[in-house]
Amino acid sequence: MKQLVVILTSLFAWLPAFAQRTLTLEECLRIGIENNLSLAGSRNELRKAQHLLSENRAKLLPQINAVAGFNDNFNPPVSVTDGSAYGNPYNVTKTLQYNASAGLQLQMPLYNQTVYTAIDIARTMNELNRLSYEKAREDLMLQISKMYYLGQNTVEQLVLIQENRVRLQELRGITQAFFDNGMAMEVDVKRVNINLENLQVQYDNAKSMLVQQLNLLKYVMDYPAEEEIALTPVNPEQVESVSLTGLRSDLYELQLLESQKKLAGQQKDLIRQGYLPSLSLTGSWMYSAYTDKARHWFHSGPSNHWYPSSGLGLTLRVPIFDGLDKRARIRKAQIDEENARLNYENMRKNMETQYLNATNDLMNNQRNFQKQKDNYLLAEEVYQVTTDRYREGIASMTEVLQDEMRMSEAQNNYLSAHYNYQVANLTLLKLTGQLDRLFQTNTTH
C-alpha cells in the first residue's frame, strides 16, 4: 500500500466531521465503562445489595418502639373473682369506661439462627451483584472492541477503495488516450467507467456503513450523538497475539454459578434452621391511666392518675409442627441446589470447549490472515504488471479488468481475515482473563 498515508490524509479531509475527535480503543473502553447506562444499572444493583446486607444486620440490633393507646369501653367488661374471703361468694369488678396507655417496648434477638443465615445470604447476594457487574463490564468491553475493530475495518476498506479509484482513473486516462489515437475501442473506455461507477457505489456504501457503526458505538458508550468521532487507523502489523495460558478457572461466568450454588445451599439451610428454637429479649416501660368520665382527664385526682409498669423478659420460641411445610420447601431447595451444581458443571465444560475452539480459531485465522495478506499484495503486484503491459500495448483491457477484479476480491478477503483474526484474539483474551490488556494496547501507527 504505497499510497496509504496520502489516501488516509485525503480520506479524512473529505470527511471533516470524523476528524473532530479521534478516539483510541482504550479511550472508548474507558468512556463506555464510565457512561454506559446498562452498566450504571448494574452499579446501582451493587449498591442495593450492600443496603440489603445492612438491612439484615439491623435485625440483630434492639428494636425499640414508642406505643400509645386509648380505649372507650362504652360497654365496660367485668371480672368475677372468688369473694369468700370478704364474706361474699363472688367479687364482681367492673372496668372503668376509659383507659389510656403510653410507653416504650423493647425486643432484641438473643439467638436466632435464621437471622445469622439471612446475613450470610445477603453477603452472597452482594457478591453475586459484584460478579454480575464485573461480567457486564467484560461483556461491554467485548462489545465495544468488536465494534471498534469493525469500524477500523470499514475505514481500511474506504482507503483501499480509494486506492483502486486512483488506479482506475489513471487507467481511464490511458484508455481514453488510446481511444483518441485509434488504439482502443470505445467499449474499453465504457468498461473502465463502469468499474469506476461500481467503486463509487462501494465507497458510498462503506461510508454509510461507517456512519452507522460509529453511531452504534456512540450509543453503547453513551457518547453524545451530536458529536462526531473518528477511529485510529488500523495497523495490520500490530495485532498482538494473546498468551495461551489456559482457561482461567476464576472467570466471572464460573464465579457467578459458584456463588449461585452457594446461595442455593444457604437457602436450604435457612429453611432447615426454621426447626431450631429462637430466644429473644423483651422489655417494656409503660404508663396507664383509667377514668369513668372523659372530663376527668383534664383535672387532677385519683381518676386520672398514671400508673407506671416496667419489666424485662425472655421469649423462647420452639417450633413443633408446621404441617410439613418446611419438609416440602427443603426438598424443593435441594433440587435448586442440585440444578445450580449441574449448571456450574455444564458452564465449566462449555468454557473449556470454547477455549479449545478459540485456540484453534486463532491459529487458523492467523494463518488465513497471513495468506490473504500475501494474496492481496500479490494481486496488487499482478495488477500493476498487467497495467504496465497494457500501457505498452501488450495486454488487453479484459486482462486488466480481470486482474483488477481479482485484486478487489483479494482486498476484501484480506480485510475479512484481519477482522476475524482480531475477534479470535479478543475471545481468547476474555477466556484467559487477559481482557484488561486492551487498556494498554497501542492502536496507532
Protein Blocks (a to p, Z undefined) as FASTA:
>chain_A
ZZlmmmmmmmmmmmmmlmmpccdfklmmmmmmmmomklmmmmmmmmmmmmmmmmmmmmmp
ccddddddddddfbacdddddfklnopabdcddddfbdcdddddddddfbdfklmmmmmm
mmmmmmmmmmmmmmmmmmmmmmmmmmmmmmmmmmmmmmmmmmmmmmmmmmmmmmmmmmmn
opacfklmmmmmmmmmmmmmmmmmmmmmmmmmmmmmmmmnopafkbccddddddfklccc
dddebjafkbfklmmmmmmmmmmmmmmmmmmmmmpccdddddddddddddfbfklmmpgc
jklcccddddddddddddfbeohmmmmmmmmmmmmmmmmmmmmmmmmmmmmmmmmmmmmm
mmmmmmmmmmmmmmmmmmmmmmmmmmmmmmnomacfklmmmmmmmmmmmmmmmmmmmmmm
mmmmmmmmmmnopmmmmmmpcfbZZ
